[in-house]
Amino acid sequence: MYNIGDVIKCTVTGFKDYGIFVKVDHDYIGLIHISEISESFVRNVSDYSEVGETIYAKIIEIDEESKQLKLSIKRKSKYLD
């Protein structure tokens, strides 16, 4: 269904110190690790989005068994900014 390199739309569901959690669809969830949020230093992940916000991120890893995606905001296409 999804492929590494796809840029997908997802909804922010929560934050931890290490990243942003998102819901992708009915089956898949994702994590945007703090190191994949911005090229610059990220002090607080919640400064980059809000719960309920729709964002775009690039798939960098897929775990089909657990239906979890590792995502990146900083690697997504500049055309979607």
Protein Blocks (a to p, Z undefined) as FASTA:
>chain_A
ZZghiacddddfbdcfkbccddfblmbccdddfklmbmbdcfblklmbcehiacddddfb
dcfknopacddfklpcfklZZ
